[in-house]
Amino acid sequence: MIPCCDFIWISIQMGTKAGPFTFAELQRVTSLGRGEIRECVNRGIITASPGVGQGNHRAYSKWNLVEGVIAAALLRHIRAGSVAAVMTRLRWLLQAHHIDPESYCEASGAAAFFEFNLDFLPRTKPHDKGNPPRGEETGQNDFLIATASTSRRSQNCAQATPDNPSAAFNPSAAFCHLPVDLEQAVRFVDHMIEIRL
């Protein structure tokens, strides 16, 4: 029997599996169904070529698994078109910060990329019901603001109170705020790889 401290040390030394992963492994880690994964790949939510990774063919990277777990969480709350917009903006911001997603998955603590947020601005006019947009997602091409920080902010954010007018509500600001903790998503994938693969 291996003592507990030795087991922990062995686990740290071995690290997590780096990939590539099969379609079935992507399914086990993300808890997405086969059709959901195909839809995510087709929409560009998971950045893999359509049709790859079927059967035992290993074609998915660890970054694809991270994209999958984020998508699985978001699809419970927002439609697939909006999830695609979120993932596109996440990749744009990583690129703007000169962060390679695959490298981030191996050492997320080394990169200064925090507080990825997407703000959905209020509508200024109703969508024309007689002439719907080409995509099936209403509002899929609406203006969204994506932000990320290179430093962690204090948890004690200013609250809007009568004594603090500078934090008062701004009616033109976004009121739907969607944060995505990328570092936590990577840790979750590492955990799922360890227990399920």
DRENKOL-887037 format. One record per residue: residue number from 1; residue in one letter; z, x, y of N, C-alpha, C in turn. Coordinates in steps of 0.05 Angstrom, whole numbers. Layout:
residues N
 pos code    nzz    nxx    nyy   cazz   caxx   cayy    czz    cxx    cyy
 NUM    A      Z      X      Y      Z      X      Y      Z      X      Y
...
***
This chain:
residues 197
 pos code    nzz    nxx    nyy   cazz   caxx   cayy    czz    cxx    cyy
   1    M      0     17    -24      0      0      0      0     18     25
   2    I    -18     11     45    -20     27     69      1     17     89
   3    P     18     36    100     37     27    120     23     15    144
   4    C     36     -3    158     24    -18    180     13      0    201
   5    C     28     20    210     19     38    231     -6     53    223
   6    D     -7     62    197    -31     76    187    -55     57    187
   7    F    -51     32    180    -73     12    179    -84      8    207
   8    I    -67      6    227    -76      2    255    -91     27    264
   9    W    -82     51    257    -95     75    265   -123     77    252
  10    I   -125     69    226   -151     69    212   -170     50    225
  11    S   -160     26    232   -177      6    245   -188     16    272
  12    I   -171     30    287   -179     41    313   -201     62    309
  13    Q   -196     79    289   -215    101    284   -242     90    275
  14    M   -242     69    258   -267     58    248   -283     43    269
  15    G   -269     30    288   -282     15    308   -295    -10    296
  16    T   -311    -24    313   -325    -48    303   -354    -41    296
  17    K   -365    -57    279   -393    -54    271   -411    -56    296
  18    A   -429    -37    299   -446    -36    323   -472    -52    320
  19    G   -480    -58    295   -504    -73    291   -526    -55    282
  20    P   -550    -64    278   -560    -91    284   -549   -111    264
  21    F   -551   -137    272   -540   -159    257   -562   -178    247
  22    T   -555   -192    225   -574   -212    215   -570   -239    229
  23    F   -589   -257    224   -587   -284    235   -562   -298    225
  24    A   -555   -294    199   -531   -307    188   -506   -295    201
  25    E   -506   -269    207   -482   -257    220   -480   -267    248
  26    L   -502   -270    262   -502   -282    289   -490   -310    288
  27    Q   -498   -325    268   -487   -352    264   -457   -352    260
  28    R   -448   -334    242   -419   -333    236   -402   -325    260
  29    V   -412   -306    276   -396   -296    299   -396   -317    322
  30    T   -419   -330    327   -421   -348    350   -413   -377    343
  31    S   -413   -384    317   -408   -412    308   -429   -431    318
  32    L   -453   -421    325   -475   -438    332   -491   -445    307
  33    G   -504   -468    307   -520   -476    284   -547   -462    285
  34    R   -562   -464    264   -589   -450    262   -607   -460    285
  35    G   -608   -487    288   -625   -498    309   -616   -490    337
  36    E   -590   -489    341   -579   -481    367   -587   -452    374
  37    I   -585   -434    354   -592   -406    358   -622   -404    365
  38    R   -639   -418    350   -668   -417    356   -674   -428    384
  39    E   -660   -449    392   -664   -460    419   -655   -440    440
  40    C   -632   -426    435   -622   -406    454   -642   -383    456
  41    V   -654   -375    434   -673   -353    434   -698   -362    449
  42    N   -708   -386    443   -732   -397    456   -729   -400    486
  43    R   -705   -407    495   -700   -411    524   -693   -385    538
  44    G   -689   -363    523   -682   -337    536   -652   -334    541
  45    I   -636   -352    529   -607   -350    532   -597   -326    516
  46    I   -608   -323    492   -603   -300    475   -629   -284    476
  47    T   -628   -259    486   -652   -243    490   -661   -229    465
  48    A   -674   -244    448   -686   -233    423   -713   -246    421
  49    S   -731   -232    407   -758   -244    403   -756   -268    384
  50    P   -770   -290    391   -770   -313    373   -779   -306    345
  51    G   -766   -316    325   -774   -312    297   -763   -287    284
  52    V   -749   -270    299   -738   -246    287   -711   -252    275
  53    G   -703   -235    257   -676   -236    246   -672   -257    225
  54    Q   -693   -270    215   -689   -290    194   -683   -276    167
  55    G   -667   -290    151   -659   -278    125   -642   -254    129
  56    N   -647   -233    114   -630   -208    115   -641   -188    135
  57    H   -662   -195    150   -673   -176    169   -654   -172    192
  58    R   -646   -147    197   -627   -141    219   -641   -136    245
  59    A   -640   -155    263   -654   -152    288   -638   -159    313
  60    Y   -613   -168    309   -597   -176    332   -577   -154    339
  61    S   -574   -149    365   -556   -129    375   -529   -141    381
  62    K   -509   -124    387   -483   -134    394   -485   -150    420
  63    W   -502   -142    438   -506   -157    463   -515   -186    457
  64    N   -533   -189    437   -542   -215    429   -519   -233    420
  65    L   -500   -220    406   -476   -235    397   -459   -244    421
  66    V   -456   -226    441   -441   -233    465   -455   -256    480
  67    E   -482   -254    482   -497   -276    495   -492   -302    480
  68    G   -491   -300    453   -487   -324    436   -460   -337    440
  69    V   -438   -321    441   -412   -333    444   -408   -345    472
  70    I   -420   -332    493   -419   -344    519   -434   -370    519
  71    A   -458   -370    508   -474   -395    506   -459   -417    491
  72    A   -447   -410    469   -432   -430    453   -410   -443    470
  73    A   -396   -427    486   -375   -438    503   -387   -455    525
  74    L   -408   -446    538   -420   -461    560   -433   -487    552
  75    L   -446   -487    528   -460   -510    519   -442   -534    514
  76    R   -416   -529    513   -397   -552    510   -394   -567    537
  77    H   -402   -554    559   -396   -565    585   -421   -570    603
  78    I   -442   -553    600   -466   -556    616   -490   -556    599
  79    R   -512   -566    609   -537   -569    594   -551   -542    590
  80    A   -568   -541    570   -581   -516    562   -597   -503    585
  81    G   -610   -518    602   -625   -507    624   -607   -492    643
  82    S   -583   -503    648   -563   -489    665   -552   -465    652
  83    V   -548   -466    625   -538   -442    611   -558   -420    613
  84    A   -584   -426    611   -605   -406    614   -604   -394    642
  85    A   -599   -410    662   -597   -400    690   -573   -381    692
  86    V   -550   -389    680   -526   -372    681   -532   -345    668
  87    M   -544   -345    644   -549   -320    630   -569   -302    644
  88    T   -589   -314    657   -609   -299    672   -596   -285    696
  89    R   -578   -300    710   -565   -288    733   -545   -266    724
  90    L   -532   -270    701   -514   -250    690   -529   -224    685
  91    R   -552   -226    673   -568   -202    667   -578   -189    693
  92    W   -586   -206    713   -594   -194    739   -572   -179    752
  93    L   -548   -190    751   -525   -176    764   -518   -150    749
  94    L   -519   -150    723   -514   -126    708   -535   -105    715
  95    Q   -560   -113    718   -581    -94    726   -576    -84    754
  96    A   -568   -102    772   -563    -94    800   -540    -73    802
  97    H   -521    -75    783   -499    -56    782   -505    -32    764
  98    H   -530    -30    755   -539     -7    738   -523     -5    713
  99    I   -518    -29    700   -502    -30    675   -521    -39    653
 100    D   -523    -22    632   -538    -30    609   -521    -48    591
 101    P   -531    -72    584   -514    -91    569   -505    -79    542
 102    E   -522    -65    528   -515    -54    502   -492    -33    505
 103    S   -494    -16    526   -473      4    531   -447    -10    539
 104    Y   -450    -32    555   -426    -47    563   -411    -57    539
 105    C   -426    -66    519   -413    -77    494   -397    -56    480
 106    E   -405    -31    482   -390     -9    468   -367      1    484
 107    A   -368     -1    511   -346      9    528   -344     -8    553
 108    S   -335    -33    549   -334    -52    572   -314    -44    593
 109    G   -293    -30    585   -272    -22    604   -281      0    622
 110    A   -303     14    615   -312     37    631   -329     28    654
 111    A   -341      4    653   -359     -6    674   -343    -23    694
 112    A   -349    -19    719   -337    -35    741   -353    -61    745
 113    F   -348    -81    729   -362   -106    731   -342   -128    724
 114    F   -333   -142    745   -312   -162    741   -320   -188    756
 115    E   -306   -209    748   -307   -234    762   -336   -244    766
 116    F   -351   -247    744   -377   -259    746   -373   -289    750
 117    N   -384   -299    771   -381   -328    778   -408   -340    785
 118    L   -411   -365    779   -435   -380    787   -425   -404    802
 119    D   -436   -408    826   -429   -430    843   -452   -450    844
 120    F   -447   -475    837   -467   -496    838   -463   -510    865
 121    L   -482   -508    883   -480   -520    909   -484   -550    907
 122    P   -471   -565    926   -475   -594    925   -504   -601    932
 123    R   -514   -623    921   -541   -632    928   -543   -641    957
 124    T   -565   -635    969   -570   -644    996   -588   -669    997
 125    K   -602   -673    974   -619   -697    972   -621   -705    943
 126    P   -625   -730    937   -627   -738    909   -653   -728    897
 127    H   -653   -724    870   -678   -717    857   -696   -741    856
 128    D   -721   -737    858   -740   -760    857   -743   -769    829
 129    K   -733   -793    823   -733   -803    795   -762   -811    787
 130    G   -779   -818    806   -806   -826    799   -824   -802    792
 131    N   -816   -778    801   -832   -754    795   -812   -732    786
 132    P   -803   -734    761   -783   -715    751   -793   -687    750
 133    P   -775   -667    751   -784   -639    750   -797   -634    723
 134    R   -814   -612    721   -829   -607    697   -810   -600    673
 135    G   -788   -586    679   -769   -580    657   -754   -605    650
 136    E   -743   -606    627   -728   -630    619   -700   -631    631
 137    E   -691   -609    643   -665   -607    655   -666   -615    685
 138    T   -653   -637    692   -652   -645    720   -636   -624    736
 139    G   -647   -614    757   -634   -595    773   -635   -567    762
 140    Q   -652   -561    742   -653   -535    729   -660   -513    749
 141    N   -678   -520    769   -686   -500    788   -672   -502    815
 142    D   -650   -516    815   -634   -518    840   -622   -491    847
 143    F   -615   -488    872   -605   -462    882   -576   -458    872
 144    L   -572   -435    859   -546   -428    849   -539   -401    861
 145    I   -513   -396    865   -504   -370    875   -488   -356    853
 146    A   -497   -332    846   -483   -316    825   -471   -292    839
 147    T   -445   -286    833   -432   -263    844   -416   -248    823
 148    A   -412   -222    828   -395   -206    812   -382   -185    830
 149    S   -360   -175    821   -345   -155    837   -343   -129    822
 150    T   -341   -107    838   -337    -81    825   -308    -73    824
 151    S   -290    -91    833   -262    -85    831   -247   -112    825
 152    R   -225   -109    812   -209   -133    805   -194   -142    830
 153    R   -194   -169    835   -180   -180    857   -152   -188    849
 154    S   -134   -190    868   -107   -199    862   -108   -228    853
 155    Q    -90   -235    834    -87   -262    824    -76   -281    846
 156    N    -64   -270    866    -51   -286    887    -72   -292    909
 157    C    -91   -310    903   -111   -317    922    -99   -336    943
 158    A   -110   -335    967   -100   -353    988   -105   -382    981
 159    Q    -85   -398    985    -87   -427    980    -91   -442   1006
 160    A   -106   -463   1005   -110   -480   1028    -85   -497   1033
 161    T    -70   -490   1054    -46   -504   1061    -46   -509   1091
 162    P    -30   -528   1101    -28   -532   1130    -20   -507   1145
 163    D     -4   -490   1132      5   -465   1145    -16   -443   1144
 164    N    -37   -447   1129    -58   -427   1125    -85   -438   1130
 165    P    -93   -442   1156   -118   -455   1162   -142   -438   1154
 166    S   -139   -412   1151   -162   -395   1144   -172   -400   1116
 167    A   -155   -413   1099   -163   -419   1072   -171   -448   1069
 168    A   -175   -462   1091   -182   -490   1090   -209   -495   1077
 169    F   -212   -519   1067   -237   -526   1052   -261   -526   1071
 170    N   -282   -513   1062   -307   -512   1076   -326   -532   1063
 171    P   -334   -554   1077   -350   -575   1064   -377   -565   1055
 172    S   -388   -543   1066   -414   -534   1058   -413   -515   1034
 173    A   -389   -507   1026   -386   -488   1004   -389   -502    977
 174    A   -394   -486    957   -397   -497    930   -370   -508    921
 175    F   -371   -530    907   -346   -542    896   -345   -541    866
 176    C   -367   -532    853   -367   -529    824   -370   -499    819
 177    H   -349   -487    809   -346   -458    806   -343   -451    777
 178    L   -361   -435    766   -361   -429    738   -357   -399    733
 179    P   -333   -390    725   -328   -362    720   -334   -355    690
 180    V   -345   -331    686   -351   -322    659   -338   -294    657
 181    D   -319   -291    639   -305   -265    635   -320   -249    614
 182    L   -338   -232    622   -355   -217    604   -339   -198    587
 183    E   -319   -185    599   -302   -166    584   -288   -180    561
 184    Q   -278   -204    566   -264   -220    545   -284   -229    524
 185    A   -308   -235    532   -329   -243    512   -334   -220    493
 186    V   -336   -195    503   -340   -172    486   -317   -168    467
 187    R   -292   -171    477   -268   -169    460   -269   -190    438
 188    F   -277   -215    445   -278   -236    426   -299   -230    404
 189    V   -322   -220    412   -342   -212    392   -332   -190    373
 190    D   -318   -170    385   -306   -149    368   -287   -161    347
 191    H   -271   -180    356   -251   -193    339   -266   -209    317
 192    M   -286   -224    324   -301   -240    305   -316   -223    285
 193    I   -327   -200    294   -340   -182    275   -320   -171    255
 194    E   -296   -165    265   -275   -154    247   -266   -174    226
 195    I   -263   -199    234   -252   -219    215   -273   -234    198
 196    R   -298   -235    208   -318   -251    194   -340   -235    181
 197    L   -344   -210    189   -366   -195    177   -356   -173    159
***
